[in-house]
Amino acid sequence: MLALRLALGAGPSVQARRLLVTAASTGTTLLLLCTFGYALGHPWAAAGSSLRLAWCAAPLAATAYLALAVARTDPAARPRRGLSAVGLGPARRAVFAAVSTAGASTAGALAALLLFLYLRGDLGFLPFAGGASELLAADRELPLAAILTLLALVPVTASGAAVLSLRPGTSVEPGGGRGRPVVRDPDDLVDDADLPPAAPATPAGLPWGIALLAAGLAVESYAGGSGPAPGLRLPGGLAGGSLSVLVGWALTAVGLALAGPGMTYLCGRAVQAVRPGAVRLLAGRVLQREAHRIGRPLGVVCAVAAGAYAATTLYTGSEPDTGPLSVLGAGLVVGCALAALALAAVETRQARSRTTAALLRQGAPAAALRAAALLRVAALCLLFGPLTWAVAALAAAPLDR
């Protein structure tokens, strides 16, 4: 009952975040169902149908990533006074976050099923003059087991990611991790100081991220320079490449996501280098403190933007025959990445609210705080902008040969 009251009593902002998960789940489940409908109606093209279904892994991962970001910002998943005394300890908070994520994604999956049946004409009328009937195999009966499996795929993946991230031994606070002490926010450490205390240690994922990024670019370059190879073409007329090129791009994307927190931390260190003033010191320390919160979403957006830039460069002067499923999948990946970054930005601002109020009470000029915020944004753009362009150019070069 307590968990139910926490879920129903959440504020509008929390409910809006859960609606984001529902919308992403609707789009991803609809993509899976439509891809399965195409495979059902084209049994002679089993290889192409399997490839289309495999490419749904990217929107599925993006939806799970957004669901995880929403679960980590859920107030019920955070440690609060009195919750352990009433039986809502760390383990039950993780279970509650997983159940909340599963409920939001299940609602989206059911909405996708209704939309899928509507497009097939199974609800009594055929929309769009039957234009989608051939794509969705409207003349064939749907196998119940396959449909139930596809409906459960997004909720199980999203809730599983929430459980693994919020299980006891991990922390939703920045700097927390299994076997590591939780680094508390500046709000909890400093309430009456002009600047946050000494910055935390560099995030541990930076070396692994750089290694995966270098390995991915090396694999792509080797595959592009080794001559023609059997191609894998994306559904909807989008370009493809050899399997090695696609594996290299996946490694590159994961590397950017892992290296994001470390690069954000180093960006904060660079901002406050060489005799910093109050504005630079404040901006740099905040970047270092919030590197765990905003670094990974920035890395993910960097990877998505690099992929979009590479695709744009690849299609210069040509018109790809993109279909509705390709547009839906690309929109889901981009939308989930941007939404997760926006959630991280909002969470970061809320976490600094007490520190900002303390600085204003002690007479810090509001203009200086705004200047520090603009400096942080400019520093991140100067770091991640050229990095995105460089990665995109290196990744697109093998595909354009």
C-alpha positions in Angstrom: 0.0 0.0 0.0 2.8 2.4 0.8 4.5 1.8 -2.6 1.1 2.3 -4.3 0.6 5.6 -2.4 4.1 6.8 -3.4 3.3 6.0 -7.0 -0.1 7.6 -7.1 1.0 10.6 -4.9 3.9 11.6 -7.1 4.0 15.1 -8.4 3.1 16.1 -12.0 6.8 16.2 -13.0 7.3 12.6 -11.9 4.2 11.5 -13.7 5.3 13.3 -16.9 8.6 11.4 -16.7 6.7 8.1 -16.5 4.6 9.2 -19.5 7.9 9.6 -21.4 8.7 6.0 -20.7 5.2 5.0 -21.8 5.5 6.9 -25.1 8.9 5.4 -25.8 7.6 1.9 -25.0 4.7 2.5 -27.3 7.0 3.4 -30.2 9.4 0.6 -29.7 6.7 -2.1 -29.2 4.9 -0.8 -32.3 8.2 -1.1 -34.2 8.7 -4.6 -33.0 5.1 -5.6 -33.9 5.3 -4.0 -37.4 8.6 -5.7 -38.1 7.1 -9.0 -37.1 4.1 -8.3 -39.2 6.3 -7.7 -42.2 8.2 -11.0 -41.5 4.8 -12.8 -41.2 3.7 -11.5 -44.6 7.0 -12.2 -46.3 8.0 -15.7 -45.4 10.3 -16.0 -48.5 12.5 -13.2 -47.2 13.5 -14.7 -43.9 17.0 -13.2 -43.9 15.8 -9.7 -44.5 13.1 -10.0 -41.9 15.5 -11.3 -39.3 17.8 -8.3 -40.1 14.9 -5.9 -39.7 14.1 -7.4 -36.3 17.8 -7.3 -35.2 17.9 -3.5 -36.0 15.1 -3.0 -33.4 17.8 -3.6 -30.8 18.9 0.1 -31.0 15.4 1.6 -30.2 15.0 -1.1 -27.5 18.3 -0.1 -25.9 17.4 3.5 -26.1 14.0 2.9 -24.5 15.6 0.9 -21.7 18.2 3.7 -21.2 15.4 6.3 -20.9 13.5 4.1 -18.5 16.6 3.7 -16.3 17.1 7.5 -16.3 13.5 8.0 -15.2 13.8 5.3 -12.5 17.0 6.9 -11.1 15.3 10.3 -10.7 12.1 8.8 -9.2 11.7 10.2 -5.6 10.7 6.8 -4.3 14.1 5.3 -5.4 16.1 7.8 -3.3 17.0 7.3 0.3 14.6 9.2 2.5 14.2 9.4 6.3 11.7 7.1 7.7 11.2 4.8 4.7 13.4 2.0 6.1 11.5 2.1 9.4 8.2 1.3 7.6 9.7 -1.5 5.5 10.8 0.4 2.4 14.5 -0.2 2.5 17.1 -0.2 -0.3 16.0 -3.6 -1.7 12.3 -2.7 -1.7 13.0 0.7 -3.2 14.7 -1.0 -6.1 11.8 -3.3 -6.5 9.3 -0.4 -6.4 11.3 1.5 -9.1 11.3 -1.7 -11.2 7.6 -2.2 -10.8 6.9 1.5 -11.6 9.0 1.2 -14.7 7.3 -2.1 -15.7 3.9 -0.5 -15.2 4.7 2.5 -17.4 6.3 0.4 -20.2 3.5 -2.2 -20.1 0.9 0.6 -20.6 2.9 1.7 -23.6 3.1 -1.9 -24.9 -0.7 -2.3 -24.7 -1.2 1.0 -26.5 1.1 -0.2 -29.2 -0.8 -3.4 -29.5 -4.1 -1.5 -30.0 -2.5 0.7 -32.6 -1.0 -2.3 -34.4 -4.4 -4.0 -34.5 -6.0 -0.8 -35.7 -3.5 -0.5 -38.6 -4.1 -4.2 -39.5 -7.8 -3.7 -39.6 -8.5 -6.2 -36.8 -10.7 -3.7 -34.9 -13.4 -3.7 -37.5 -12.2 -1.2 -40.1 -9.2 -0.7 -42.3 -7.5 2.7 -42.0 -5.5 4.5 -44.8 -7.5 2.6 -47.5 -5.7 -0.6 -46.6 -2.2 1.0 -47.3 -0.7 -0.8 -44.3 -2.3 -4.2 -44.8 0.5 -5.6 -47.0 3.2 -4.4 -44.6 1.5 -5.8 -41.5 0.2 -9.1 -43.0 -3.5 -8.2 -42.4 -4.6 -11.4 -44.2 -2.8 -13.7 -41.8 -3.6 -14.8 -38.3 -1.3 -13.5 -35.6 0.5 -16.2 -33.5 -0.4 -15.5 -29.8 2.9 -16.7 -28.4 5.0 -14.5 -30.6 2.8 -11.4 -29.9 3.0 -11.9 -26.1 6.7 -12.3 -26.3 7.1 -9.0 -28.2 4.8 -7.3 -25.9 6.8 -8.4 -22.9 10.2 -7.5 -24.4 10.2 -3.8 -23.6 8.8 -4.0 -20.0 11.1 -6.9 -19.1 14.2 -5.1 -20.5 13.3 -1.8 -18.9 12.5 -3.1 -15.5 15.5 -5.4 -15.5 17.8 -2.5 -16.2 16.2 -0.6 -13.3 16.7 -3.5 -10.9 20.3 -4.0 -11.9 21.1 -0.3 -11.5 19.2 0.4 -8.3 19.8 -3.0 -6.5 21.4 -2.8 -3.0 25.1 -2.2 -3.3 24.7 0.5 -5.9 23.7 4.0 -5.5 21.6 6.6 -7.3 23.8 9.3 -6.0 26.7 10.6 -8.1 29.9 8.8 -7.4 28.2 5.8 -5.8 28.9 2.3 -6.9 29.3 -1.3 -5.6 32.0 -1.4 -3.0 32.7 2.3 -3.2 31.6 5.1 -0.8 28.9 7.4 -2.0 30.1 10.9 -2.8 27.5 13.2 -1.5 26.3 16.3 -3.3 27.7 19.7 -2.5 24.3 20.5 -1.0 24.9 18.0 1.8 28.6 18.9 2.3 28.5 22.6 2.0 25.7 24.9 3.1 27.5 28.1 4.1 30.5 28.2 1.8 31.1 30.2 -1.3 32.5 27.2 -3.3 32.1 23.5 -3.2 34.9 21.5 -1.5 37.7 19.6 -3.2 36.5 17.8 -6.3 36.1 14.0 -6.3 38.3 11.5 -8.0 38.2 11.1 -11.8 35.4 8.7 -12.9 36.8 5.2 -13.4 35.2 4.6 -16.8 37.4 6.9 -18.7 40.2 4.5 -19.7 37.7 1.8 -20.7 35.7 4.3 -22.7 38.8 5.5 -24.6 39.9 2.0 -25.2 36.5 1.0 -26.7 36.4 4.2 -28.7 39.8 3.5 -30.2 39.0 -0.2 -30.8 35.8 0.7 -32.6 37.4 3.2 -34.9 40.2 0.8 -35.6 37.7 -2.0 -36.5 35.8 0.3 -38.8 39.0 1.5 -40.5 40.2 -2.0 -41.0 36.9 -3.2 -42.3 36.6 -0.3 -44.7 40.1 -0.8 -46.1 39.9 -4.5 -46.5 37.8 -4.4 -49.7 34.3 -5.4 -50.4 32.5 -7.5 -47.8 29.1 -9.0 -47.5 26.8 -6.2 -46.7 24.1 -5.7 -44.1 21.5 -3.2 -45.2 19.3 -1.4 -42.8 15.5 -1.6 -43.3 13.8 1.2 -45.1 16.5 1.8 -47.7 19.1 3.2 -45.3 22.7 2.4 -46.1 24.6 -0.5 -44.5 28.0 -2.0 -44.5 29.9 -5.0 -43.5 29.3 -6.7 -40.2 32.8 -5.5 -39.0 31.9 -1.9 -39.7 28.7 -2.2 -37.7 30.5 -3.9 -34.8 33.0 -1.2 -34.8 30.3 1.5 -34.7 28.7 -0.2 -31.7 32.0 -0.3 -29.9 32.5 3.4 -30.7 29.1 4.3 -29.3 29.6 2.4 -26.1 33.1 3.9 -25.7 31.6 7.4 -26.0 29.0 6.6 -23.3 31.6 5.2 -20.9 34.1 8.1 -21.5 31.5 10.8 -21.0 31.7 11.2 -17.2 35.5 11.3 -17.3 35.7 13.8 -20.2 33.2 16.0 -18.3 35.4 15.8 -15.2 38.5 16.8 -17.2 36.6 19.6 -18.8 35.8 21.0 -15.3 39.5 20.7 -14.4 40.5 22.6 -17.6 38.0 25.4 -16.8 39.6 26.1 -13.4 43.2 25.8 -14.5 45.7 28.6 -14.4 44.7 31.1 -11.6 40.9 30.8 -11.9 38.6 33.5 -10.6 35.5 32.9 -8.6 33.3 32.3 -11.7 35.8 29.8 -13.3 36.4 28.0 -10.1 32.7 27.6 -9.4 32.0 26.5 -12.9 34.8 24.0 -12.9 34.0 22.5 -9.5 30.3 22.1 -10.4 31.3 20.3 -13.6 33.5 17.9 -11.7 30.9 17.3 -9.0 28.2 16.7 -11.6 30.3 14.6 -14.0 28.6 11.4 -13.0 25.1 12.8 -13.6 25.5 14.6 -16.9 28.6 12.9 -18.4 27.0 9.7 -19.6 23.9 11.3 -21.1 26.3 13.7 -22.9 28.3 10.8 -24.2 25.2 9.0 -25.4 24.0 12.2 -27.2 27.5 12.6 -28.7 27.3 9.0 -30.1 23.8 9.6 -31.5 24.8 12.9 -33.0 27.9 11.3 -34.5 25.8 8.6 -36.1 23.4 11.2 -37.5 26.2 13.3 -38.9 27.8 10.2 -40.5 24.5 9.3 -42.1 24.1 12.8 -43.4 27.6 12.8 -44.9 27.0 9.4 -46.4 23.8 10.5 -48.1 25.1 13.8 -49.5 23.7 14.2 -53.0 21.4 11.1 -52.8 17.9 10.4 -51.7 17.6 7.4 -49.4 14.3 5.5 -49.6 13.5 5.7 -46.0 10.3 4.0 -44.8 8.1 4.7 -41.8 9.7 2.1 -39.7 13.2 3.6 -40.3 11.9 7.0 -39.4 10.2 5.6 -36.2 13.3 3.8 -35.1 15.6 6.8 -35.7 13.2 9.1 -33.9 13.1 6.8 -30.9 16.8 6.7 -30.6 17.3 10.4 -30.9 14.3 11.3 -28.7 15.3 8.9 -25.9 18.8 10.3 -25.9 17.7 13.9 -25.7 15.1 13.2 -23.1 17.6 11.4 -20.9 20.0 14.4 -21.2 17.2 16.8 -20.3 16.3 14.7 -17.3 20.0 14.8 -16.2 20.1 18.6 -16.6 16.9 19.1 -14.6 18.1 16.7 -11.8 21.5 18.5 -11.7 19.8 21.9 -11.3 17.5 20.6 -8.6 20.5 19.0 -6.7 22.3 22.4 -6.7 19.3 24.4 -5.5 20.4 24.5 -1.8 24.0 25.4 -2.7 22.7 28.2 -5.0 20.4 29.5 -2.3 23.3 29.5 0.2 25.5 31.4 -2.2 22.8 34.0 -2.8 22.2 34.4 1.0 25.9 35.1 1.4 25.8 37.9 -1.2 27.0 36.2 -4.3 25.9 38.2 -7.3 23.2 36.4 -9.4 25.1 37.6 -12.5 28.1 35.6 -11.4 26.0 32.4 -11.0 24.6 32.9 -14.5 28.0 33.5 -15.9 29.2 30.3 -14.3 26.3 28.4 -15.8 27.0 29.8 -19.3 30.7 29.0 -18.9 29.8 25.4 -18.1 27.6 25.1 -21.2 30.3 26.7 -23.4 33.0 24.4 -22.1 31.0 21.3 -22.7 30.1 22.5 -26.2 33.8 23.2 -27.0 34.7 19.7 -25.8 31.9 17.5 -27.1 31.2 19.4 -30.4 34.6 18.8 -32.1 34.8 15.3 -30.5 31.4 14.4 -32.1 32.5 15.8 -35.5 35.8 13.9 -35.4 34.2 10.6 -34.4 31.5 11.0 -37.1 34.1 11.8 -39.8 36.3 8.8 -38.9 33.3 6.5 -38.6 31.7 7.6 -41.9 35.0 7.3 -43.9 34.9 3.5 -44.2 31.2 3.4 -45.1 31.8 5.8 -48.0 34.4 3.7 -49.8 
